């Protein structure tokens, strides 16, 4: 059974919804998202997360290989942006109904991914 099988699509939808509600109010990272693209960005993130965690392969079918560093290279991601993103994601994760061991596994992944995407020195 995969992580996706354990939590289901509704949990990912809830997580992404809570995350983008926080992003929209964050002064550091909200400017990276065009206001008219938030819904599409949320859909892309949900598809990516679901695929990464063993769910449908819709992300790759629609967008190709994730190539996270390449897709984020055009954004100024410094330590402040990383920390703001992580803060929004951690708060969203705290708000979803998920077993603690799965939350810990997810937290470990998002922390690794956030550190890997930093592309600007402070």
PLY file of the C-alpha trace (Angstrom):
ply
format ascii 1.0
element vertex 122
property float x
property float y
property float z
element edge 121
property int vertex1
property int vertex2
end_header
0.00 0.00 0.00
1.39 3.41 -0.97
1.31 6.64 1.00
-1.32 7.84 -1.48
-3.42 4.72 -0.79
-3.17 5.43 2.95
-4.33 9.05 2.79
-6.31 9.39 -0.46
-6.90 12.18 -2.92
-9.19 14.15 -0.59
-6.35 14.55 1.91
-4.04 15.90 -0.78
-6.78 18.26 -1.97
-7.27 19.52 1.60
-3.53 19.94 2.13
-3.06 21.88 -1.10
-6.11 24.05 -0.41
-4.84 24.96 3.05
-1.35 25.55 1.68
-2.46 27.98 -1.04
-4.75 29.85 1.37
-1.59 30.58 3.38
0.54 31.33 0.32
-1.96 33.95 -0.83
-1.37 35.88 2.40
2.38 35.42 2.66
4.31 38.60 1.75
7.45 36.71 0.70
6.14 33.99 -1.56
2.73 35.25 -2.75
4.37 37.55 -5.33
5.84 34.45 -7.01
2.32 33.33 -7.91
0.28 35.37 -10.39
-3.14 35.85 -8.74
-4.91 34.50 -11.82
-2.80 31.31 -11.71
-3.34 30.20 -8.10
-5.99 27.63 -8.99
-3.83 26.13 -11.74
-0.79 26.15 -9.44
-2.82 24.31 -6.81
-3.91 21.70 -9.36
-0.31 21.17 -10.48
0.93 20.79 -6.92
-1.81 18.33 -6.07
-1.10 16.24 -9.17
2.62 16.29 -8.40
2.21 15.29 -4.77
-0.26 12.54 -5.57
2.06 11.09 -8.20
5.14 11.37 -6.00
3.39 9.51 -3.19
2.19 6.63 -5.36
-1.07 7.93 -6.82
-2.16 8.61 -10.39
0.52 9.60 -12.90
-1.54 12.53 -14.18
1.26 15.03 -13.54
3.70 13.27 -15.86
1.01 12.56 -18.44
0.05 16.25 -18.62
3.34 18.02 -17.90
6.18 15.58 -18.41
8.91 14.79 -15.92
8.62 16.97 -12.79
12.17 18.44 -13.03
11.55 20.51 -9.92
14.82 22.45 -9.95
14.39 23.39 -13.60
10.75 24.39 -13.16
11.66 26.61 -10.20
14.89 28.07 -11.62
13.18 31.28 -12.74
12.09 32.13 -9.22
14.26 33.87 -6.64
14.33 31.22 -3.92
16.51 32.27 -1.04
16.44 31.08 2.56
13.61 33.46 3.44
11.48 32.13 0.56
12.32 28.56 1.52
11.33 29.19 5.11
8.10 30.95 4.11
7.16 28.06 1.81
7.95 25.54 4.51
5.95 27.51 7.05
2.89 27.49 4.80
3.27 23.79 4.04
3.90 22.78 7.67
0.83 24.72 8.81
-1.27 23.11 6.06
0.02 19.68 7.03
-0.87 20.32 10.68
-4.43 21.08 9.56
-5.12 17.83 7.71
-6.41 14.59 9.13
-3.47 12.20 8.76
-1.68 9.75 11.02
1.34 11.24 12.78
3.80 8.75 11.26
2.64 9.77 7.77
2.85 13.45 8.66
6.44 12.89 9.81
7.28 11.16 6.54
5.70 14.00 4.54
7.50 16.65 6.61
10.83 14.96 5.92
10.17 15.07 2.20
9.04 18.71 2.04
12.04 19.82 4.07
14.42 18.00 1.72
12.65 19.38 -1.36
12.56 22.95 -0.02
16.28 22.91 0.75
17.03 21.51 -2.71
15.18 24.32 -4.47
17.11 27.19 -2.90
18.85 28.92 -5.81
19.94 32.27 -4.36
22.53 32.95 -1.71
21.45 35.12 1.17
0 1
1 2
2 3
3 4
4 5
5 6
6 7
7 8
8 9
9 10
10 11
11 12
12 13
13 14
14 15
15 16
16 17
17 18
18 19
19 20
20 21
21 22
22 23
23 24
24 25
25 26
26 27
27 28
28 29
29 30
30 31
31 32
32 33
33 34
34 35
35 36
36 37
37 38
38 39
39 40
40 41
41 42
42 43
43 44
44 45
45 46
46 47
47 48
48 49
49 50
50 51
51 52
52 53
53 54
54 55
55 56
56 57
57 58
58 59
59 60
60 61
61 62
62 63
63 64
64 65
65 66
66 67
67 68
68 69
69 70
70 71
71 72
72 73
73 74
74 75
75 76
76 77
77 78
78 79
79 80
80 81
81 82
82 83
83 84
84 85
85 86
86 87
87 88
88 89
89 90
90 91
91 92
92 93
93 94
94 95
95 96
96 97
97 98
98 99
99 100
100 101
101 102
102 103
103 104
104 105
105 106
106 107
107 108
108 109
109 110
110 111
111 112
112 113
113 114
114 115
115 116
116 117
117 118
118 119
119 120
120 121
